[in-house]
Amino acid sequence: MDIREIIKRLEDIETEARDEREYGLEDSIGRLIEDIIEFDLEEERKFRNEVSKYVDEKIENEIVARAIKNGTIAKA
């Protein structure tokens, strides 16, 4: 089950709570939905940063390896 499915199910529960005039429950579920979305966005940002670092490192290593192979730079 992914985040979208969880959010959809919580929104359904939130709607039921609203229909039954359980406003405290509706508010709590709304805050939970917001927290889950914020957490997911933060984790996605962290993941993108890690992937970016990895890709940058791989590219840098490849450039250095090619430069050494071609004799453009000397191995230190």
ABEGO torsion letter per residue (X at the ends): XBAAAAAAAAAAAAAAAAAAGBAAAAAAAAAAAAAAAAAAAAAAAAAAAAAAAAAAAAAAAAAAAAAAAAGABBBX
